[in-house]
């Protein structure tokens, strides 16, 4: 039908089938059979995880963490060249030589570019709030008309990403997937706002009857509360301290 198709292999170098991907991308074949339309109607792109090694402090921590390593680092055969795979940030396999000429190093996003991506992710999820209204929600107009919502949430998530990267352990490994996850959690907590309101009201009632009194802060609006809870689940829960 003369329709152009782009086939995308994500994390291509994390699979043992990297040889098959090489055959598809470099030779235009699958198990020796030619691919119809290869290079004309069918174009193929692959993304690879970086070959990044943990620093010596992190390696020592992982080796002593009781992760079930039964074979010493010096004796393991699971390696990328001379480097044991378990010392890499991402578990990757070496690329076949014929694929190396096709590699373009994307590098790492700078702060400004990442903030643009974060904003787009937030915009997409906030749009879900706008197009899926629920009847009888008094706070709904605030979601629809608050022009600062996207900017505030995007800024909070960008700062959270930067904070995690400054950590000195495995918590420092964050990506845009963490932003996506935080937004999904935030949306879910917002959808459960009625349930949370009931739980919080019950807790306040128990507090009033208890001999031990806790200081109760002013209640947060459902959106702010959803964001705070999402940060707790997506970021705070990963911290060691």
Residue pairs with C-beta under 8 A, 6 or more apart in sequence:
2 41
3 41
4 41
4 42
4 43
5 37
5 41
5 42
5 43
6 43
6 44
6 45
7 42
7 43
7 44
7 45
8 44
8 45
8 46
8 47
9 21
9 25
9 44
9 45
9 46
9 47
10 46
10 47
11 47
11 48
11 49
12 18
12 21
12 46
12 47
12 48
13 48
13 49
13 92
13 93
13 94
13 95
14 49
14 90
14 91
14 92
14 93
15 21
15 93
16 93
18 93
18 95
18 96
19 96
20 30
21 46
22 95
22 96
22 98
22 99
23 29
23 30
23 31
24 30
24 35
24 44
25 44
25 46
25 99
25 102
26 96
26 98
26 99
26 102
28 34
28 35
28 38
28 39
29 35
35 42
36 42
38 44
48 92
48 95
48 103
49 90
49 92
50 89
50 90
50 92
51 80
51 88
51 90
51 92
52 88
52 89
52 90
53 83
53 87
53 88
53 89
54 62
54 87
54 88
54 89
57 168
58 169
58 170
59 87
61 169
62 86
62 87
62 170
63 69
63 73
69 86
73 84
73 86
73 87
76 84
76 86
78 84
78 85
78 86
79 85
80 88
80 92
80 93
80 94
81 94
85 91
85 92
89 173
95 103
109 117
111 158
111 162
114 158
114 161
114 176
115 154
115 158
117 176
117 179
118 154
118 157
118 158
118 161
118 176
118 179
119 150
119 151
119 154
121 176
121 179
121 180
121 183
122 150
122 153
122 154
122 157
122 179
122 183
123 150
125 183
125 184
125 186
125 187
126 143
126 149
126 150
126 153
128 187
129 143
129 187
129 190
130 143
130 144
133 140
133 144
134 140
139 221
139 222
139 223
142 221
142 223
143 149
143 223
149 223
153 183
153 186
153 227
156 227
156 231
157 179
157 182
157 183
160 182
160 231
160 234
160 235
161 174
161 178
161 179
163 235
164 171
164 172
164 174
164 178
164 235
164 238
165 172
165 174
166 172
167 239
169 240
171 238
171 239
171 240
178 234
178 235
181 234
182 230
182 231
182 233
182 234
182 235
183 230
185 229
185 230
185 233
185 234
186 226
186 227
186 229
186 230
187 226
189 196
189 225
189 226
189 229
189 230
190 222
190 223
190 226
193 222
193 225
193 226
196 222
196 225
197 222
200 219
204 216
207 213
207 214
207 216
220 228
